[in-house]
Amino acid sequence: MDRRKYPRFIAEENLLVAVLNGSNIIGKVKDISLGGLSFEHLYDPNLNWVNSKRIIRFLVDDFKQFKITCRIVYDFPLPIPAEYGPLIIQLTTSRCGVEFEVLTDDQLELLKLFIKTYTQGESKRSNSTTTEISLTSPGTPLESL
């Protein structure tokens, strides 16, 4: 059973996030919700940061100064695609999931605006059980905003 409270939205292709505090990592956001996000980055076998608190910063337009405290929930290497098999150098990527810490009212409003601006709609994998805070008024589709 999926424990997510909020629907996930698919991130635009150019959306990057930086994870700060110690090992600074930059990665491509895959999906995002009001509760957290997942992103892909170059795999580092020495990176031991699951359950650690970090700060993330979005690297896009005016949101570069927008920071959120989060906790790393998971980080695992992804399989190398078959088409990369013949290459001499193979870079392994990793999928990382973060859970946002308690957000201030201002952070929550900025995050809602961020999701509305930089996502392509709800993820098909989104199995949220409850939507406690909506991006829009109840029943209003995201596309109509």
LOBA-416181 format. One line per 8 residues: their letters; for each residue x, y, z of N, C-alpha, C, O, CB. Coordinates in steps of 0.1 Angstrom, whole numbers, plus 5000, padded with zeros to 4 digits. Atoms other than C-alpha are relative to their C-alpha. Glycine has a CB too. Layout:
BEGIN
A	X,Y,Z,X,Y,Z,X,Y,Z,X,Y,Z,X,Y,Z  ...
This chain:
BEGIN
MDRRKYPR	5008,4988,5000,5000,5000,5000,5009,5013,5000,5019,5013,5007,4991,5000,5012  4992,4988,5001,5013,5034,4991,4996,5009,5012,4985,5011,5015,4997,5008,4986  5002,4992,4988,5017,5057,5021,4999,5015,4997,4998,5023,5006,5011,4998,5010  5000,4986,5003,5017,5090,5002,4986,5006,5003,4976,5001,5000,5003,5002,4985  5012,4992,4997,4992,5117,5013,4996,5009,4989,4984,5013,4988,5002,5008,5013  5002,4990,5010,4995,5139,4983,5003,4994,4986,5011,4985,4984,5009,5012,5002  4997,5005,5014,4993,5133,4945,5013,5004,4995,5018,5015,4998,4989,5005,4991  4987,4997,5006,5026,5132,4926,4997,5006,4986,4988,5002,4979,5009,4988,5000
FIAEENLL	5001,4994,5013,5031,5153,4895,5013,4998,4993,5024,4999,4999,4996,5015,5001  4988,5003,5008,5055,5146,4867,5007,5014,4997,5001,5023,4993,4996,4994,4986  4992,4988,5002,5083,5172,4865,5003,5003,4985,5005,4993,4978,5013,5000,5008  4996,4996,5013,5092,5191,4834,5015,4995,4998,5022,4992,5007,5000,5015,4997  4987,5006,5003,5124,5178,4816,5012,5008,5005,5022,5002,5009,5001,4999,4985  4988,4992,4996,5147,5207,4826,5000,5004,5015,5008,5013,5018,4999,5013,4992  5001,4997,4986,5139,5207,4863,5011,4993,5008,5011,4981,5009,4986,4997,5006  4989,5006,4992,5170,5203,4885,4998,5004,5015,4992,5014,5018,5013,5005,4995
VAVLNGSN	5000,4997,4985,5174,5202,4923,5014,4997,5005,5021,4988,5000,4989,4991,5007  4987,5001,4994,5205,5206,4944,4997,4995,5015,4989,5002,5021,5009,5012,5000  5001,5004,4986,5208,5187,4977,5012,5004,5007,5023,5000,5003,4997,4984,5001  4989,4993,4993,5230,5206,5001,5002,4994,5014,4994,4985,5018,4998,5015,5001  4996,5005,4987,5247,5199,5035,5009,4988,4999,5004,4977,4998,4988,4997,5009  4991,5011,5001,5278,5178,5032,5002,4996,4986,5008,5005,4978,4994,4987,5007  4999,5004,5014,5278,5158,4999,4990,5008,4992,4978,5004,4993,4999,4985,4999  5009,4992,5008,5263,5183,4975,4997,4992,4987,5007,4989,4980,5005,5014,4997
IIGKVKDI	5004,5007,5012,5244,5165,4947,4990,5008,4992,4981,5014,4998,4994,4986,5005  5009,4994,5009,5226,5178,4917,4993,4989,4992,5000,4980,4987,5006,5011,4991  5007,5010,5007,5199,5158,4900,4988,5005,4993,4984,5017,4995,4996,4989,5009  5011,4997,5008,5170,5158,4876,4987,4995,5007,4986,4983,5010,5001,4994,4986  5013,5003,4993,5135,5159,4893,4992,4992,4991,4990,4995,4979,4993,5013,5004  5009,5008,5007,5113,5131,4882,4985,5002,5003,4977,5004,4994,5003,4985,5003  5014,4996,4996,5081,5138,4902,5001,5007,5013,5011,5006,5020,4991,4987,5001  5000,4991,4988,5071,5161,4930,4985,5000,5005,4976,4999,4998,5005,5014,4997
SLGGLSFE	5013,4999,4993,5042,5164,4955,5002,5010,5011,5013,5016,5013,4994,4987,5005  4999,4991,4988,5034,5186,4985,5008,4993,5011,5011,5000,5021,4987,5004,5004  4993,5007,4989,5051,5159,5006,5014,4996,4997,5022,4993,5006,4992,4987,5003  4987,5004,5004,5083,5153,4987,5002,4999,4985,4994,5003,4978,5004,4987,5007  4997,5002,5014,5100,5145,4954,5010,4989,4998,5016,4984,5008,5006,5013,4995  4990,5010,5004,5121,5120,4936,5008,5006,4989,5003,5014,4981,4994,4986,4996  4991,4995,5011,5151,5128,4914,5011,4989,4997,5013,4980,5005,5007,5013,5005  4989,5009,5004,5179,5110,4896,5013,5008,4999,5013,5019,4995,4997,4993,4986
HLYDPNLN	4987,4994,4999,5216,5117,4900,5010,4989,4997,5007,4977,4996,5003,5007,5014  4990,5010,5002,5249,5101,4892,5002,4992,5013,5004,4997,5024,5013,5007,4995  4999,5009,4988,5253,5071,4915,5014,5001,5006,5024,5002,4999,4998,4985,4995  4988,5000,4992,5280,5073,4942,4999,4989,5010,4991,4991,5020,5002,5014,5006  5001,5011,4991,5286,5040,4960,5004,5004,5015,5001,4997,5024,5008,4989,4996  4995,4996,4987,5302,5059,4989,4990,5010,5007,4992,5013,5019,5013,5007,4999  5009,4991,4994,5272,5081,4995,4990,4993,5009,4983,4984,5005,4991,5007,4989  5008,5007,4990,5255,5070,5027,4992,5011,5007,4995,5016,5018,5009,4992,5011
WVNSKRII	5007,4988,4995,5228,5096,5033,4985,4997,5003,4978,5006,5006,5001,5011,4991  5014,5004,4997,5195,5077,5037,4997,5003,5015,5005,5001,5024,4997,4985,4997  5005,4995,4987,5175,5091,5067,5007,5012,5006,5005,5016,5017,5002,4989,5010  4994,4988,4996,5197,5122,5069,4992,5012,4996,4985,5012,4986,5014,5001,4994  5007,4988,5003,5183,5157,5070,5009,5008,4991,5021,5009,4993,4997,5008,5013  4993,4992,5010,5193,5179,5041,4992,5012,4996,4980,5014,5001,5003,4992,4987  5007,4988,5005,5183,5212,5024,5000,4998,4985,5011,4995,4979,5006,5013,5004  5000,5001,5015,5172,5211,4988,4997,5014,4995,4990,5022,5001,4989,4990,4995
RFLVDDFK	5002,4987,5007,5172,5241,4964,4997,4996,4986,5003,4988,4979,5013,5009,5001  5004,5002,5014,5154,5241,4931,5009,5009,4991,5011,5021,4994,4985,5003,4998  4991,4993,5009,5176,5252,4902,4992,5004,4987,4995,4998,4976,5012,4992,4996  5008,4996,5012,5151,5269,4878,4995,5014,5003,4989,5017,5014,4988,4990,4997  5006,4987,5000,5141,5305,4872,5001,5007,5013,5012,5007,5020,4986,4999,4995  5000,4992,4988,5131,5326,4902,5000,4991,5013,5000,4997,5024,4989,5009,5000  5001,5009,4988,5129,5295,4925,5014,4997,5005,5015,4988,5014,4992,4988,4996  4987,5003,4996,5167,5294,4929,5003,5003,5015,5011,4996,5021,5011,5007,4992
QFKITCRI	4999,4996,4986,5164,5310,4963,4991,4992,5010,4991,4993,5022,4999,5014,5002  5010,5007,4993,5136,5287,4974,5006,4987,5006,5011,4978,4998,4987,4996,4992  4993,5012,4993,5150,5261,5000,4990,4993,5009,4981,5000,5015,5012,5005,5008  5009,5008,4991,5132,5233,5018,5009,4990,5007,5018,4984,5002,4989,4993,4992  4993,5010,4992,5145,5211,5046,4993,4987,4997,4980,4986,4997,5000,5003,5015  5006,5013,5004,5140,5174,5038,5008,4989,5007,5018,4991,5013,4999,4998,4985  4993,5012,4995,5149,5139,5048,5001,4990,4988,4991,4989,4981,4992,4993,5012  4998,5010,5010,5164,5114,5024,4993,4987,5004,4997,4981,5014,5015,4998,4997
VYDFPLPI	5008,5012,4997,5140,5084,5023,5006,4988,4994,5007,4977,5000,4986,5002,4996  4994,5011,5007,5157,5062,4997,5010,5005,4990,5008,5016,4985,4989,4990,4994  4990,4997,5010,5186,5062,4973,5005,4987,4995,5013,4980,5002,5011,5009,5005  4996,5013,5005,5192,5032,4950,5005,5001,4986,4999,5009,4978,4989,4989,5002  4996,4999,5014,5211,5026,4918,4990,4994,4990,4983,4985,4993,5014,4992,4998  5009,5005,5010,5191,5021,4886,5008,4991,4990,5020,4993,4989,4994,5012,4992  4994,5009,5009,5198,4994,4861,5005,5008,4988,4999,5018,4984,4990,4989,4995  4994,4994,5012,5220,5004,4831,4992,4995,4988,4991,4983,4986,5015,4996,4999
PAEYGPLI	5008,5004,5012,5199,5004,4799,5008,4992,4991,5020,4994,4989,4995,5013,4993  4993,5009,5009,5208,4977,4775,5007,5007,4988,5018,5002,4984,4990,4990,4994  4994,4993,5011,5216,5002,4747,5014,5006,5005,5022,5010,4996,4991,5011,4995  4987,4994,4995,5245,5015,4770,5011,4988,5001,5022,4991,5004,4998,5007,5013  4991,5011,4998,5261,4980,4772,5013,5000,4992,5023,4998,4998,4992,4987,4996  4988,5000,5007,5286,4984,4744,5010,5012,5003,5021,5012,4999,4997,5000,4985  4991,4988,4997,5300,5017,4758,5011,4996,5009,5009,4988,5018,4991,5011,5006  4988,5002,4991,5334,5017,4774,4997,5005,5014,5000,4999,5024,5013,5006,4994
IQLTTSRC	5002,4994,4987,5324,5041,4801,4985,5000,5003,4977,5004,4994,5005,5015,5001  5015,5001,4997,5290,5034,4818,4998,5008,5013,5003,5004,5024,4996,4985,5001  5003,4992,4988,5277,5060,4842,4987,4994,5006,4977,4993,4999,4999,5015,4997  5012,5006,4993,5252,5045,4867,4993,5012,5006,4999,5020,5013,5004,4989,5010  5008,4990,4993,5224,5067,4879,4993,4994,5012,4992,4982,5013,4990,5007,4990  5007,5005,4988,5205,5065,4911,4987,5008,5002,4986,5020,4998,5009,5003,5013  5013,4994,4997,5169,5073,4921,5000,5003,5015,5002,4994,5023,4988,4991,4995  5000,4995,4986,5166,5093,4953,4986,5006,5003,4980,5013,4995,5011,5010,5003
GVEFEVLT	5013,4994,4996,5134,5101,4972,5002,5008,5013,5009,5004,5022,4990,4989,5003  4999,4992,4988,5131,5129,4997,4986,5003,5005,4976,5005,4997,5007,5013,4997  5013,4996,4993,5103,5138,5022,5003,5013,5006,5012,5016,5013,4996,4989,5011  4999,4987,4994,5098,5174,5030,4997,5000,5015,4988,4993,5019,4991,5010,4992  5003,4997,4986,5100,5185,5066,4988,5009,5001,4982,5013,4991,5012,5006,5008  5011,4991,4999,5072,5206,5080,5003,5013,4993,5013,5020,4995,4997,5003,5015  4998,4988,5008,5067,5235,5057,4992,5012,5007,4982,5011,5013,4994,4998,4986  5007,4988,4995,5059,5271,5067,4989,5003,4990,4988,4997,4979,5010,5012,5001
DDQLELLK	5011,4996,5010,5028,5287,5051,5006,5006,4988,5001,5003,4977,4990,5010,5007  4994,4994,5012,5050,5307,5028,5007,4989,4991,5006,4990,4979,5011,5010,5004  4994,5011,5008,5070,5276,5017,4989,4992,4993,4991,4988,4982,5008,4991,5009  5011,5008,5006,5037,5257,5011,4994,5007,4988,4992,5001,4978,4989,4997,5011  5005,4992,5011,5024,5285,4989,5009,5000,4988,5005,4999,4977,4996,5014,5004  4990,5000,5010,5056,5287,4970,5001,4986,4993,5003,4985,4981,5014,5003,5005  4999,5013,5005,5057,5249,4966,4988,4997,4991,4989,4991,4980,5000,4989,5011  5012,5002,5009,5021,5249,4952,5002,5008,4987,4999,5002,4976,4987,5006,5007
LFIKTYTQ	4997,4993,5012,5031,5276,4927,5010,4993,4992,5009,4993,4979,5005,5015,5003  4989,5008,5007,5062,5256,4918,4994,4988,4993,4997,4986,4981,5011,4996,5010  5006,5012,5007,5042,5225,4911,4991,5004,4989,4991,4998,4978,4992,4992,5011  5009,4995,5011,5016,5244,4891,5008,5004,4988,5004,5002,4976,4991,5011,5005  4992,4995,5011,5044,5260,4870,5009,4990,4993,5010,4991,4981,5008,5012,5006  4989,5009,5005,5069,5232,4865,4996,4985,4999,5005,4977,4999,5012,5002,5008  5004,5014,5002,5049,5200,4862,4991,4998,4988,4985,5008,4983,4993,4994,5012  5008,5004,5012,5031,5182,4833,4987,4993,5004,4982,4986,4995,5009,4992,4991
GESKRSNS	5012,5007,4997,5002,5168,4852,5003,4989,5010,5014,4986,5013,4993,4994,4988  4998,5010,4989,4996,5140,4878,5006,4988,4994,5003,4983,4983,4986,4997,5006  4994,5013,5003,5017,5109,4877,4990,4989,5000,4982,4988,5009,5012,4998,5009  5009,5012,5000,5000,5077,4867,5003,4991,5012,4995,4983,5016,5002,4992,4987  4996,5008,4988,5019,5061,4897,4995,5006,5012,4997,5001,5023,5015,4998,5000  5005,4993,4989,5002,5086,4920,4989,4992,5006,4978,4992,5001,4996,5014,4997  5010,5007,4993,4983,5065,4945,4997,5006,5014,4996,4999,5024,5003,4985,5002  5001,4994,4987,4977,5090,4972,4987,4996,5006,4977,4994,4999,5000,5016,4998
TTTEISLT	5012,5004,4993,4952,5080,4998,4992,5012,5005,4980,5011,5007,5004,4991,5012  5006,4988,4995,4944,5115,5011,5006,5012,4994,5019,5012,4993,5000,5000,5015  4995,4988,5005,4948,5149,4996,4996,5011,5011,4985,5017,5009,4996,5004,4986  5004,4991,4990,4949,5171,5027,5001,5014,4996,4993,5023,5001,5009,4997,5012  4998,4986,5004,4961,5202,5010,5000,4999,4984,5009,4993,4979,5013,5007,5005  5000,5001,5014,4951,5207,4974,5007,5012,4993,5009,5022,5000,4985,4999,4995  4994,4989,5008,4968,5228,4947,4989,5010,4996,4993,5022,4993,5008,4995,4988  5010,4992,5005,4935,5242,4936,4988,4998,5009,4988,4991,5019,4996,4996,4985
SPGTPLES	5012,5003,4992,4900,5244,4950,4995,4986,4996,4998,4981,4985,4989,5011,4997  5004,5014,5003,4883,5210,4952,4993,4999,4987,4984,5006,4984,4991,4995,5012  5006,5003,5013,4874,5195,4919,5005,5008,4988,5001,5006,4977,4985,5003,5001  4994,4992,5010,4894,5220,4899,5012,4993,4994,5022,4991,5001,5004,5015,5004  4989,5007,5006,4917,5202,4874,5012,5010,4999,5010,5022,4997,4997,4994,4987  4988,4992,5001,4953,5214,4874,5002,5007,4987,5007,5018,4986,5012,4991,5003  4998,4995,5013,4952,5220,4837,4992,5013,4998,4995,5021,4989,4995,4990,4989  5008,4988,5002,4925,5247,4841,5005,5012,5007,4999,5023,5005,4986,4997,5005
L	4994,4988,4993,4947,5270,4862,5007,5009,4991,5012,5019,4995,5009,4995,5011
